[in-house]
């Protein structure tokens, strides 16, 4: 691979026990980064990362550990995969990883700076005296939330996405903000965060002068000219060399302008890669319609070795906020890798609408076109799933299959839409979406909730219109008794119950502000699931293949096989290694099996 890209780095909260161990075991260059950091600090940071050392979650150690892991992985990526980063960004602590990766700050100076920064931040406010909370509301900026919380003494700490702000301040001020927001904006979700101090608030100003001394000590060694390739949390735009040190000091108490950072990074036009112990920033990029490749484990390197990072949707260029803002780094096209078929461009499709209720909501169909297409494969989403779950299928499907991934409303940049909540609404919208696209032979795949959707849509199609083949995965047969309504549980109970399915990434489940962004869509999907009722009706006249996970605790093999009671056309059942989300863990094996079965029904195929 030889491609330009943009790198982004998460900050505190992304840490995980064991982070970096797999890279250090396989790549000497990664271990060398940890050795360099250890020499600078006199602390074995790798040992802290891998041995369940409680210091990993103490701010003064968390920050150098996260930074070192991110730089170790960055060095592996650039050395092993030929990636050429042209722009860098990071959230809070992650801004320092971005500066080190860009060559502005040396790793030794970087870990010393963030250790001092972490110790000072922890000391600034006694534990229990300050708190933070994530606020979730579509188009939150238009509701005057910042002004409301300022009126009771709290303030915005992070502007994370169009739907999320994080507030910070004295504990009593944040509590007062909760009461006021509940009165003024009852639809707003208020999620307290598990933090030890009110970061990025004016309560941090008392440590700025002392931290400025640490910055001044390393200033002679800074390569400030390289800072123009790194975005600033303080300004929201790319750094200027002459203001670099001042803005790093002010970043401690100022809000993180992450939306502005995403816009600035998006203007580079290159693929975006998130490097970290986990990948929470990808969720914020998704909320504005940008897909981010993630590099968290050694296994993730396979994507970068085989083809350039994929950018499914890019931000439209937007004007800089200040007339004299520095230009974004130059844009370069992404070359293709010989021998690898790149993902075809996504073709926009007008969304279908459904009737019911006072508002109009939409299904979005993401089509990745084959040339020439002979068959369309519609992939229906599981609860909480997005079209991106099927992005990589394109490279393993036959060239003549057009991939059509269906996405429910209230996803990505469309979070402001009213989500669907009834199964009948979903089927009505799906039928309206599919029928105009039956000019080619087609097939359905669905996983879990998606399997029920695929089955019911196939039954509802007009006479004479049917899939060539139906693939149903990880779903209890529709006529069997169903569990209680998970969607009616409280948030804590709901997340505990859904967690048993195993499909929520740790960086989402363990990061409250990211989970809060993800939760509304997941809950609405379970409302759809809970609304399902089986009604006897003629089955689709097509072959059917079943897939399950050998260790799926939610769908036993007997419950999967019970589909034979309602579908006489079942031809096979395959159990793959893994639990409920073998869709992810066994993706290649699953897609290869589906591809083989599609070849058997290929239109215009010549019999052997």
Protein Blocks (a to p, Z undefined) as FASTA:
>chain_A
ZZddddddddehjacehihklmmmmmmklmmmmmmmmmmnopafklmmmnopaklmgmkl
mmmmmmmmmmmmmmmmmmmnopacfbdcdehjlmmmmmmmnomacfklmmmmmmmmmmmm
mmmpcghjaccdddddehkllnommmmmmmnopacfbdfbfkbccdeddfklmmmmmmmm
mmmmmmbccdddddfbdehifklmmmmmmmmmmmmmmmmmpcfklmmmpccfklopacdf
klmmmmmmmmmmmccdfklmmmmmmmnopacddddfbdfklmmmmmnopacdddfbfklm
mmmmmpccddfbacdddddfbfkbccddddddddddehiacddddddddddddeedjbdc
ddddddddddddfbdcdddddehiafklmmmmmmmmcfklccdddddehiajllmpccdf
bfklmmmmmmmmmmmmmmbccddddehjlmmmmmmmmmmpcehiacfbdcdehiacfkbc
cdddfklpcfklmmmmmmmnopacfklmmmmklmmmmmmmmmmmmmmmmmpccddddddd
ddddddddfklckbcfklmmmmmmmmmkbfbdcddeddfklmmmmmmmmmmmmmmmmmmm
gghiacZZ
